[in-house]
Amino acid sequence: MSLSPATILVVDDDQDSREYLALCFSHLNYKVIQATNGIQALTLAKSTQPDVIVLDVVMPDLDGYQVCHELKSDEKTAHIPIILITVLRKLEDEIRGFEAGAHDYISKPYNRAELSARITAALRVKRLQDQLLHRNEALKELLKVLQRDITDPLTGVLGRTTLMLRQPLTEDVSEGLHTIETLAKRIAKLIKHLDKEIKDIS
């Protein structure tokens, strides 16, 4: 079964640059979506969930840094790797890009082979993130099932043990019930810990 091609969102207000990137990625068998400005990029990123975003920095209205920050601040798009492309070459410009949440930063004019390699690296990161996300979701469901299946019987055990301990009992029986009560309370503590783990994963 063949995998569907990765989707790349190309964002650039310059038509020639945008179409050149789209052509390069199409030749590499990627599906390409184009946005002409930052606002359109935000909308398309949320609606299409691309695998990678290639984002020009110098644009009117919302520049690439602002778009990158907005995308990384939204849980719906925070997981998408962003590669910034720009004519700006100063170190502080690169630092600003990484601080905004960019995965990578490429200065124009860029080498086509280098761009391809960086896209491949970004896609590798995205695949690992997706695998981790899916495993976390599976773990959350498993923890919920364990919590549900253990809590109800445990509540019954604790209730019955408490009632029995109020009755006159032999020393051996009393000791055995106290042991059961202690173990049940330890399990209840474990369940609370599992509940916290579920919330942390969420």
DABEL-V880600 format. One record per pair of residues at least 6 apart in sequence whose ideal C-beta (glycine too) atoms are under 8 Angstrom apart, sorted by the first residue. I is the first residue (numbers start at 1). GAP is how many residues later the second one is. D is the distance in whole Angstrom. If there is no record, write none. Layout:
i: <I/I>
gap: <GAP/GAP>
d: <D/D>
This chain:
i: <4/5/5/5/6/6/6/6/6/6/7/7/7/7/7/7/7/7/7/8/8/8/8/8/8/8/8/8/8/8/9/9/9/9/9/9/9/9/9/9/9/10/10/10/10/10/10/10/10/10/11/11/11/11/11/11/11/11/11/11/11/11/11/11/11/12/12/12/12/12/12/12/13/13/13/13/13/14/15/17/18/18/19/21/21/21/22/22/24/24/24/25/25/25/26/28/28/30/33/33/33/35/35/37/37/37/37/38/38/38/38/38/38/38/39/39/41/41/41/41/41/42/42/42/42/44/45/45/45/45/46/46/46/49/49/49/50/51/51/51/51/52/52/52/52/52/52/52/52/53/53/53/53/53/54/54/54/54/55/55/55/55/55/55/55/55/56/56/56/56/57/57/57/57/57/57/57/57/57/58/58/58/58/59/62/64/64/64/65/65/65/65/66/68/68/68/68/68/68/69/69/71/71/71/71/71/72/72/72/72/78/79/79/79/79/80/81/81/81/81/81/81/82/82/82/82/83/83/83/83/83/83/83/83/84/84/84/84/84/85/85/85/85/86/86/86/86/86/86/87/87/88/89/94/97/98/103/103/104/104/104/106/106/106/136/139/140/140/140/143/143/143/143/144/146/147/147/147/147/150/150/151/154/154/154/154/157/157/158/158/158/158/161/161/161/161/162/164/165/165/165/165/169>
gap: <27/24/25/26/24/25/45/46/117/120/23/24/25/26/41/42/43/44/45/17/22/23/24/25/42/43/44/45/46/111/24/25/26/32/35/36/39/41/43/44/45/8/11/12/15/22/23/24/25/44/7/23/24/25/26/27/29/30/42/43/44/45/48/53/56/6/9/24/43/44/47/73/23/24/43/46/47/42/21/39/16/18/15/11/33/64/10/12/88/91/92/7/29/94/6/88/91/89/11/15/17/6/9/22/23/24/25/21/23/24/25/26/28/29/22/23/12/14/21/26/30/20/25/28/29/6/8/26/32/35/28/30/31/27/28/31/30/29/30/72/75/28/29/30/31/67/70/71/74/18/27/28/29/30/28/29/31/65/9/12/13/27/28/29/30/47/8/28/29/30/6/7/8/27/28/29/31/36/40/6/28/29/30/8/8/20/22/33/19/31/32/35/34/14/16/29/32/33/34/31/32/6/7/9/11/30/6/10/28/29/23/47/50/51/54/46/22/23/41/42/44/45/19/20/21/22/19/20/21/22/23/35/36/39/13/18/20/21/22/21/22/23/25/7/11/19/20/21/22/20/21/19/18/11/8/7/19/22/14/17/18/8/9/12/65/62/58/61/62/51/54/55/58/54/48/44/47/48/51/37/41/40/30/33/34/37/23/27/23/26/27/30/16/19/20/23/19/13/9/12/13/16/8>
d: <8/5/6/5/5/7/4/7/5/8/7/5/8/6/7/8/4/5/8/5/5/7/6/7/6/7/5/7/6/7/5/8/6/7/6/6/7/4/7/5/7/6/5/5/7/6/7/5/7/5/8/8/4/8/8/7/8/4/7/7/5/6/8/7/7/4/7/8/8/4/7/8/6/6/7/5/6/7/8/7/6/7/8/8/6/8/4/6/6/7/8/5/8/7/6/6/8/8/6/6/6/4/5/6/7/6/7/6/6/3/7/7/6/4/7/6/7/7/8/5/8/8/6/6/7/8/6/6/5/7/7/5/6/8/8/7/6/7/8/6/5/7/5/8/7/6/5/6/7/7/6/7/5/7/8/5/6/8/5/6/6/6/7/6/7/8/6/8/5/7/6/4/6/5/7/4/6/8/7/7/6/7/7/8/8/5/7/8/8/6/7/5/8/5/7/7/4/5/5/5/6/4/7/7/6/7/5/8/7/3/8/8/5/8/7/7/4/8/4/8/5/5/7/5/6/8/7/6/5/7/6/6/7/6/5/5/7/5/7/5/8/6/7/7/8/8/8/6/6/7/5/7/5/5/5/7/5/7/5/7/6/7/6/6/5/6/6/5/7/5/6/5/8/7/7/6/6/6/8/7/6/6/6/6/6/7/7/5/7/5/7/7/5/5/5/7/7/6/7/5/7/7/7>
